Amino acid sequence: MSSSRVDIGAQAPSSSSKSLRSNDTASDIRSEASQVDIPQSVENATGAMVERSEAATDPRFRELLSVLETYETIIFDLGDVVIDWDSIHTTSVPEGVSDVRKLVSHPIWRDLEQGFISKDIALTLLSSELQTPYDKLKEILDLSVTSLRVNQTVLALLQVLHQKNKKILCLSNVDMESFELLYKRFDFWKYFDGIYISAFLQYRKPNSDIFEYIISDSSVNVESAVLVDDNSANLEQARKLGLSTVKYSRRSFTHQAAKGGVPKKQNPFTFACENRKELGRSYLNKRLRKFPLCRSFVGDDVELIASADFSKEIFSTAVILHSLSSLPDDVIKAMSREILRHDGKNKLRWCFYRNEVRPLDFPDDLDTTSMILSFLVGNNKIKSDDALTLAEDMIDNRNEDGIIQVYFDDTRPRVDAIVATNVLYFLNQIGLGCRNELGETEDFIFDFLTRDIFLGGTRYYPAPDVFLFFLSRLIVDFPERFNRFLRPLTERLISRVDLTPFALERALRVIAMKNLGIVNRIDFLKLLDSQLEDGGWPMYGLFIAPTSNTYFGSRELCSSFALEAMNLMSWNDKRD
């Protein structure tokens, strides 16, 4: 391997910090990289202009940039790379350790970083192991958190590499609680195309499995990829798998280009996942071929225990058609044909019920209608122009506060944040999302999210994760229109990892987070464990009738989103 070591500019460490390693002193060796032009300002993903920082004008910064920009994929560590911090703190308690690095280097901390134990349990165990009072450990840890600050040199690198359309990934050993705090506190996440955190993966550096995972999951070509990290063991393992490396410190960096010829490895987890996926597909396709309008059930709780058959509704079928569960063409065709048979008295308008069991005078609703139309337009089964008149009816169907209502019936003045989200999705899909009349509806959804009203569910959807999932579709597919939703949504998804045990909720969290660039392997593994022997997943009540407090759902509904999660989390996926 070839290697070069150069000095870089960085923030001066705090006087209380002892985080520099003795062998990371500055070197006089300079790389022979050519100088690069740094623009006066660079444009970030949201269109805002980022002014050139002092770090970006430093010639040493240019040297590191000239190394990194030769790669297509750059993988960054967080601590002591993107983020600086102080580890040694003086407290009122003299006994015990005062350096947080003694905590984070202990084997118990590794279990915390992999999500196996909570922070409270880790600190309790470390109090015994390190002969340090629990309160002191917590205090010095809190002081280190307070000291966190962005490394301006690396931030400038992220900005320029992002502008150059490089794939930028984050790979870090972090516990869940700390990552939630970091995500809320800092804004550099927008430069990453993928975020891989040990606690969400239940892998950690320097073990090879976490590198194999990110290489496979993010389709990394190791010959054009580099890891920037401060830990020698991490870097050594990365090189064994064919990655080039940059050992980074506040004073210098050392670049080592990997040798060619490293055999490509595939994570053995891939094969187990593929087998489960094929079993799940077989179950779902068999069921939907037999019942193109999927069978649904009604019960008194979300698990639909002792539920009764309620195959009278079409909404579950509409939702399944929106899942990316790799349904074969014949199944999609049969389901679409059944859906089109039930558009009721009004062309291209639907209600929750099948025609033959529709209660007298029960109105069409905007939720079912928007979901079906969105599928039909997205799959070229109807043209957008065919739905424009109906879309105008949707926009006009607002209450006194200007919020889009659930029913095409002013005598039923209902609003629901998920229904409103699904309607906005369809309207944006056909090019009407910028209409001024939709402003109050967007604000209603934004307040529902940011004021945490969603934690109580919506009128027709009781689970918070269902709202977050449908909102994520809107934000991912129409990012410029709904950019203000991105950070608050992502923060709330992070806080809900592994929070509830239901398979469908786990699947929705996995899908939403993956589409936002964060891999949630904890929920994914538990989702796999909940797959039953016949290939399907348990029943789940996705929606509720608020007057009777009864839940509606099906196994097919849960299985379709479990399969979508598997498609997103599986590597080298081959679709039907």
C-alpha positions in Angstrom: 0.0 0.0 0.0 1.2 3.5 -0.7 0.8 6.0 2.0 1.3 9.7 2.6 1.0 11.8 5.7 0.2 15.5 5.7 -0.7 18.2 8.2 -4.2 19.7 8.2 -5.8 22.7 9.8 -8.2 22.2 12.7 -9.6 23.8 15.7 -7.3 24.0 18.6 -8.3 21.5 21.3 -9.7 22.8 24.6 -7.3 23.0 27.5 -9.4 20.4 29.3 -9.2 18.0 26.4 -6.6 15.2 26.3 -8.0 13.5 23.3 -4.9 13.7 21.0 -3.0 10.4 20.7 0.7 10.5 21.1 1.5 9.2 17.7 -0.7 11.8 15.9 1.9 14.5 15.7 2.3 16.7 12.7 4.4 15.5 9.9 6.5 17.4 7.4 5.7 15.1 4.6 3.5 16.7 2.0 1.3 14.9 -0.6 2.0 15.7 -4.2 -1.7 16.3 -4.9 -2.5 19.2 -7.2 -4.3 22.3 -5.9 -8.0 22.5 -6.4 -10.3 25.5 -6.8 -12.5 26.2 -3.9 -15.5 28.3 -4.9 -16.4 31.4 -2.9 -19.6 29.7 -1.9 -21.1 26.3 -2.5 -24.7 25.4 -2.9 -26.1 22.8 -0.5 -29.0 20.3 -1.2 -31.6 22.8 -0.2 -30.4 25.5 -2.5 -28.9 27.7 0.3 -25.5 29.1 -0.3 -22.7 28.0 2.1 -20.0 30.7 2.4 -16.4 29.7 2.1 -15.0 29.1 5.6 -11.4 29.9 6.8 -10.8 26.1 6.8 -11.6 25.9 3.1 -8.9 28.5 2.3 -6.2 26.7 4.2 -3.8 24.9 1.8 -3.7 21.9 4.1 -7.4 21.5 3.7 -6.9 21.5 -0.1 -4.4 18.6 0.3 -7.0 16.5 2.1 -9.7 17.4 -0.4 -7.4 16.5 -3.3 -7.1 13.0 -1.9 -10.8 12.5 -1.1 -12.1 13.8 -4.3 -10.4 11.1 -6.3 -12.9 8.6 -4.8 -16.5 8.2 -5.6 -17.6 7.1 -2.1 -16.2 8.7 1.1 -17.2 7.1 4.4 -16.7 9.3 7.5 -16.5 8.4 11.1 -18.1 10.9 13.6 -16.2 11.3 16.8 -12.8 12.9 16.5 -13.4 13.4 12.8 -16.7 15.2 12.0 -17.2 16.1 15.7 -14.6 17.3 18.2 -15.1 16.9 22.0 -13.4 17.1 25.4 -13.0 13.9 27.3 -11.4 14.9 30.7 -13.5 16.8 33.2 -13.1 17.9 36.8 -16.0 17.4 39.1 -16.8 17.7 42.8 -16.2 14.0 43.2 -12.5 13.2 43.4 -12.6 9.4 43.4 -12.9 7.3 40.2 -12.2 8.1 36.6 -12.4 11.6 35.0 -11.7 10.7 31.4 -14.7 9.6 29.4 -12.4 7.7 27.0 -12.0 5.1 29.8 -15.8 4.5 29.6 -16.1 4.3 25.9 -13.1 2.0 25.6 -14.5 -0.5 28.0 -16.1 -3.7 26.6 -19.4 -2.8 28.4 -19.7 0.3 26.2 -19.5 -1.9 23.1 -22.7 -3.6 24.2 -24.3 -0.2 24.6 -23.1 0.9 21.1 -24.6 -2.2 19.6 -28.0 -1.6 21.2 -27.8 -4.6 23.5 -28.1 -2.6 26.8 -29.4 0.8 27.8 -27.2 3.7 28.8 -28.5 3.5 32.4 -27.5 -0.1 32.6 -24.1 0.5 31.0 -23.3 3.3 33.5 -24.5 1.1 36.4 -22.1 -1.7 35.3 -19.3 0.7 34.6 -19.7 2.2 38.0 -18.8 -1.1 39.5 -16.1 -2.0 37.0 -14.3 1.4 37.2 -14.9 2.0 40.9 -16.5 5.3 40.1 -19.9 6.6 41.5 -22.7 6.4 39.0 -23.5 10.1 39.4 -19.9 11.0 38.5 -19.9 8.9 35.4 -23.1 10.5 34.3 -21.8 14.0 35.0 -18.6 13.6 33.0 -20.5 12.1 30.2 -22.9 15.0 30.2 -20.0 17.4 30.2 -18.5 15.7 27.2 -21.8 16.0 25.4 -21.9 19.7 26.2 -18.4 20.1 24.7 -19.3 18.6 21.4 -18.6 20.9 18.4 -18.3 20.5 14.7 -14.8 20.2 13.1 -15.0 23.1 10.7 -12.3 21.6 8.4 -14.3 18.4 7.9 -17.6 20.4 7.6 -16.0 22.3 4.7 -14.9 19.0 3.2 -18.5 17.7 3.4 -19.8 20.8 1.7 -17.5 20.6 -1.2 -17.7 16.8 -1.7 -21.5 17.1 -1.6 -21.3 19.8 -4.3 -19.2 17.5 -6.4 -21.9 14.8 -6.1 -19.8 12.3 -4.3 -21.5 9.6 -2.3 -20.9 10.5 1.3 -21.7 7.9 4.0 -21.5 8.1 7.8 -20.3 5.0 9.7 -20.0 5.4 13.5 -20.1 3.5 16.8 -22.9 5.4 18.6 -25.6 4.4 21.1 -29.2 5.2 20.3 -29.6 7.9 22.9 -26.5 9.8 21.8 -27.3 9.6 18.1 -30.8 11.0 18.8 -29.1 13.9 20.6 -26.5 14.4 17.8 -29.1 14.4 15.1 -31.1 17.1 16.8 -28.1 19.2 17.6 -26.2 19.3 14.4 -27.1 20.1 10.8 -24.4 18.4 8.8 -26.5 15.3 8.3 -27.9 16.8 5.1 -24.6 16.1 3.4 -24.7 12.4 4.0 -26.3 10.0 1.5 -26.5 7.2 4.0 -26.2 7.0 7.8 -25.0 3.8 9.4 -25.0 3.8 13.2 -23.8 0.8 15.3 -26.8 0.8 17.7 -29.2 0.6 14.7 -27.2 -2.1 13.0 -26.2 -4.2 16.1 -22.7 -4.3 14.5 -19.8 -2.1 15.4 -16.3 -1.2 14.2 -13.7 -2.7 13.9 -15.6 -5.9 13.3 -15.7 -6.9 9.6 -19.4 -7.5 9.6 -20.3 -3.7 9.8 -18.0 -2.9 6.9 -19.4 -5.8 4.9 -22.8 -4.6 5.6 -22.3 -1.0 4.5 -20.4 -2.1 1.4 -23.3 -4.4 0.4 -26.2 -2.2 1.5 -24.9 0.9 -0.1 -23.5 -0.8 -3.2 -20.0 0.5 -2.5 -17.4 -0.2 -5.1 -14.4 -0.7 -2.7 -11.9 0.2 -5.5 -13.3 3.8 -5.5 -14.1 4.2 -1.8 -12.2 5.5 1.2 -12.8 5.5 4.9 -11.9 8.5 7.0 -11.5 7.5 10.6 -9.3 8.2 13.6 -9.0 4.6 14.9 -6.2 2.4 13.6 -8.0 -0.9 14.2 -11.0 0.4 12.2 -8.8 1.5 9.3 -6.9 -1.8 9.3 -10.1 -3.8 9.0 -11.4 -1.6 6.2 -8.2 -2.1 4.2 -8.6 -5.9 4.5 -11.9 -5.5 2.7 -10.4 -3.5 -0.1 -11.2 0.1 1.1 -8.6 2.8 1.0 -8.2 4.8 4.2 -7.4 8.1 5.7 -6.3 8.2 9.3 -7.5 11.5 10.5 -6.4 13.6 13.6 -6.7 17.3 14.4 -3.1 17.8 13.3 -2.5 15.5 10.4 -3.8 12.8 8.1 -2.3 9.6 6.6 -3.7 8.3 3.3 -3.2 4.7 2.4 -4.5 3.5 -1.0 -5.7 -0.1 -0.9 -4.1 -2.8 -3.0 -6.3 -4.3 -5.7 -7.4 -7.9 -5.9 -9.3 -8.1 -2.6 -12.1 -10.7 -3.1 -15.6 -9.3 -3.0 -17.5 -10.7 0.0 -21.2 -11.0 0.4 -22.7 -10.9 3.9 -24.0 -14.4 4.8 -27.1 -12.6 6.2 -28.0 -11.9 2.6 -28.8 -15.6 1.9 -31.0 -16.0 4.9 -32.9 -12.8 4.1 -33.4 -13.9 0.5 -34.9 -17.2 1.6 -37.3 -15.5 4.0 -38.3 -13.1 1.3 -39.1 -15.8 -1.2 -41.2 -17.5 1.4 -43.0 -14.3 2.1 -43.6 -13.6 -1.6 -45.0 -17.0 -2.1 -47.5 -16.5 0.8 -48.6 -13.1 -0.3 -48.9 -13.9 -4.0 -50.9 -17.0 -3.3 -53.3 -15.1 -1.0 -53.8 -12.2 -3.5 -54.3 -14.5 -6.4 -57.1 -16.2 -4.5 -58.5 -12.9 -3.1 -57.6 -10.0 -5.3 -59.7 -7.8 -3.0 -57.8 -9.0 0.1 -59.6 -10.5 3.0 -59.8 -8.2 6.1 -60.8 -8.7 9.6 -62.3 -6.6 12.4 -61.5 -6.9 16.1 -61.4 -5.0 19.4 -57.6 -4.6 19.6 -54.7 -3.8 17.3 -53.6 -7.5 17.1 -57.1 -8.5 15.9 -57.3 -11.3 18.5 -60.5 -13.4 18.0 -61.4 -11.1 15.1 -64.2 -11.7 12.6 -64.1 -11.7 8.9 -64.8 -8.3 7.4 -64.2 -8.7 3.7 -66.4 -5.8 2.8 -63.8 -3.0 2.3 -61.4 -2.1 -0.6 -59.1 0.2 1.3 -56.7 -2.5 2.4 -56.2 -3.5 -1.2 -55.5 0.1 -2.2 -52.8 0.3 0.5 -51.2 -3.0 -0.6 -50.9 -1.7 -4.1 -48.8 1.1 -2.8 -46.3 -1.1 -1.1 -43.2 -2.0 -3.0 -43.6 -5.7 -2.3 -42.7 -6.9 -5.8 -46.1 -8.1 -6.7 -46.2 -10.0 -10.0 -48.0 -8.5 -12.9 -50.9 -10.9 -12.9 -51.7 -10.1 -9.2 -51.5 -6.3 -9.8 -53.7 -6.7 -12.8 -56.4 -8.7 -10.9 -56.3 -6.3 -8.0 -56.6 -3.3 -10.2 -59.5 -4.8 -12.1 -61.3 -5.4 -8.8 -60.6 -1.8 -7.6 -62.0 -0.3 -10.8 -65.2 -2.4 -10.4 -65.9 -0.6 -7.1 -65.7 3.1 -8.0 -69.3 3.5 -6.9 -71.8 5.9 -8.3 -69.3 8.6 -9.2 -66.6 7.9 -11.7 -63.1 7.8 -10.3 -64.4 8.2 -6.7 -64.3 5.5 -4.1 -65.4 4.8 -0.6 -64.1 2.5 2.1 -66.7 -0.2 1.3 -67.3 -2.5 -1.6 -70.3 -1.6 -3.7 -72.5 -4.5 -2.7 -72.2 -3.9 1.0 -71.9 -0.1 1.0 -74.3 1.4 3.7 -77.1 3.5 2.4 -76.0 7.1 1.7 -72.4 6.4 2.8 -70.2 9.0 1.0 -67.1 8.6 -1.0 -63.9 9.5 0.9 -60.8 11.3 -0.2 -58.4 8.8 1.5 -59.5 5.8 -0.5 -59.9 7.9 -3.7 -56.5 9.5 -3.5 -54.7 6.3 -2.7 -56.4 4.5 -5.7 -55.9 7.4 -8.1 -52.3 7.8 -7.0 -51.6 4.1 -7.8 -53.5 4.3 -11.1 -51.7 7.4 -12.3 -48.3 6.2 -11.1 -48.7 2.9 -13.0 -50.0 4.5 -16.2 -53.4 2.9 -15.9 -55.1 6.3 -16.2 -53.7 9.7 -17.3 -53.3 12.6 -14.9 -55.6 14.7 -17.1 -58.4 12.3 -16.5 -58.3 13.1 -12.8 -58.0 16.9 -12.9 -61.7 17.6 -12.5 -61.9 15.3 -9.4 -58.7 16.9 -8.1 -60.3 20.3 -8.2 -63.2 18.8 -6.1 -60.7 17.6 -3.6 -59.1 21.0 -3.3 -62.5 22.6 -2.9 -63.5 20.1 -0.2 -62.0 22.1 2.7 -63.5 23.0 6.1 -63.8 26.4 7.6 -60.2 26.4 8.6 -59.1 25.6 5.0 -58.1 22.0 5.8 -59.0 19.2 3.4 -61.7 17.0 4.7 -62.1 13.2 4.8 -65.4 12.9 3.0 -67.0 14.3 -0.1 -69.9 15.3 2.2 -70.1 18.6 4.1 -72.5 17.0 6.6 -69.5 14.9 7.8 -66.9 17.5 8.7 -64.0 15.2 9.5 -60.3 15.9 9.2 -57.4 13.4 9.6 -53.7 14.2 9.2 -53.0 10.9 7.3 -55.9 11.4 5.0 -54.7 15.0 4.4 -51.2 13.7 3.7 -52.4 11.1 1.2 -54.5 13.7 -0.6 -51.5 16.1 -0.8 -49.4 13.2 -2.2 -51.8 12.7 -5.1 -52.2 16.4 -5.8 -48.4 16.8 -5.9 -48.2 13.7 -8.1 -50.4 15.3 -10.8 -48.8 18.7 -10.5 -51.3 20.6 -8.4 -49.4 20.5 -5.1 -48.4 24.2 -5.3 -51.9 25.5 -5.1 -52.3 28.3 -2.6 -55.5 26.7 -1.2 -53.4 23.8 0.2 -51.4 26.0 2.6 -53.7 25.5 5.6 -53.6 21.7 5.0 -49.8 21.7 4.9 -49.7 23.7 8.1 -52.1 21.4 9.8 -49.9 18.4 9.0 -46.8 20.3 10.0 -48.3 21.2 13.4 -49.5 17.7 13.9 -45.9 16.5 13.5 -43.9 19.2 15.3 -46.3 19.5 18.2 -46.2 15.7 18.6 -49.9 15.4 18.3 -49.2 12.4 16.1 -48.2 10.4 19.2 -51.9 10.0 19.9 -52.6 8.7 16.4 -55.1 10.2 14.0 -58.9 9.8 13.9 -58.7 6.8 11.6 -55.2 5.5 12.2 -54.3 4.8 15.8 -50.5 4.1 15.5 -48.0 7.1 15.4 -45.7 5.2 13.1 -48.4 5.0 10.4 -48.5 8.8 10.2 -44.7 9.0 10.1 -44.6 6.5 7.3 -47.2 8.1 5.0 -45.6 11.5 5.7 -42.2 10.1 4.7 -43.5 9.1 1.3 -44.6 12.7 0.7 -41.3 14.2 1.8 -39.1 11.7 -0.1 -41.0 12.0 -3.4 -41.5 15.8 -3.2 -38.5 17.0 -1.3 -38.4 20.6 -2.4 -42.0 21.2 -1.6 -41.8 19.7 1.9 -38.2 20.4 2.9 -39.3 21.9 6.2 -40.8 18.6 7.3 -37.5 16.6 6.8 -35.6 17.2 10.1 -38.6 17.0 12.5 -39.8 13.9 10.8 -36.3 12.2 10.9 -35.8 13.2 14.6 -39.1 11.6 15.5 -38.4 8.4 13.6 -35.1 8.0 15.3 -36.8 8.3 18.7 -39.2 5.5 17.8 -36.7 2.8 16.8 -37.7 -0.5 18.5 -40.4 1.3 20.5 -43.3 -1.0 19.7 -43.4 -4.8 19.0 -45.9 -5.0 16.1 -44.6 -6.3 12.8 -46.3 -3.7 10.6 -45.1 -0.8 12.7 -41.5 -2.2 12.6 -41.8 -2.5 8.8 -43.1 1.0 8.4 -40.2 2.4 10.6 -37.6 0.4 8.6 -39.0 1.7 5.3 -39.4 5.3 6.3 -35.9 5.5 7.8 -34.2 3.7 4.9 -35.8 6.1 2.4 -34.5 9.0 4.5 -31.0 7.5 4.5 -30.8 5.8 7.9 -30.5 2.1 8.3 -32.7 0.7 11.1 -31.5 -2.9 11.4 -32.9 -3.4 14.9 -36.5 -3.3 13.8 -35.6 -5.2 10.7 -34.2 -8.2 12.5 -37.2 -8.3 14.8 -39.5 -8.0 11.8 -37.8 -11.1 10.3 -38.2 -13.0 13.6 -41.9 -12.3 13.6 -42.4 -14.0 10.2 -44.5 -17.1 10.6 -43.9 -20.6 9.2 -46.3 -20.2 6.2 -44.3 -17.1 5.1 -46.7 -14.4 6.2 -46.8 -12.1 9.2 -49.4 -11.7 11.9 -52.6 -9.6 11.6 -52.5 -6.0 12.4 -55.3 -3.4 12.7 -54.0 -0.5 10.5 -57.1 1.6 10.8 -60.0 2.1 13.3 -63.6 3.0 13.2 -63.7 5.8 15.9 -67.3 5.5 16.8 -67.2 1.8 17.6 -63.4 1.7 18.4 -63.0 -1.4 16.3 -59.8 -2.2 14.3 -59.6 -3.3 10.7 -56.7 -5.0 9.1 -55.3 -8.2 7.5 -52.3 -10.5 7.3 -51.8 -9.5 3.6 -51.5 -5.8 4.6 -48.8 -6.6 7.2 -47.0 -9.0 4.9 -46.9 -6.6 2.0 -45.0 -3.9 4.0 -42.8 -6.5 5.6 -41.7 -7.5 2.1 -41.2 -3.9 1.1 -38.9 -3.6 4.1 -37.0 -6.7 3.0 -36.7 -5.4 -0.5 -35.1 -2.2 0.8 -32.8 -3.9 3.2 -31.8 -6.8 1.0 -28.8 -6.6 -1.3 -28.7 -7.5 -5.0 -32.5 -7.7 -4.9 -34.1 -9.4 -8.0 -37.7 -8.2 -8.5 -40.4 -10.5 -10.0 
